[in-house]
Amino acid sequence: MDILILKTDINSEGEFLSVKNKLSECYLLNECTIDLEDRDKVLRVIGNDLNLTEVTSNVNKLGFACKELLD
């Protein structure tokens, strides 16, 4: 199982649902959540065989900034 923690500029529940739906089309997700209260708008994606480059690319194609959140 893979866990990706991503910094985004997603600002609403509606935008998050668009991203979640797109990622669900591409991957078998166990969980996909966002913290809209955090300044980094942290997107957490959990699933099998997740590819960081592909996930960030899919989010970018929807018009949102997305990159791995590093400590």
Secondary structure, 3 states (H helix, E strand, C coil): CEEEEEEECCCCHHHHHHHHHHHHHHCCEEEEEEECCCCCCEEEEEECCCCHHHHHHHHHHCCCCEEECCC
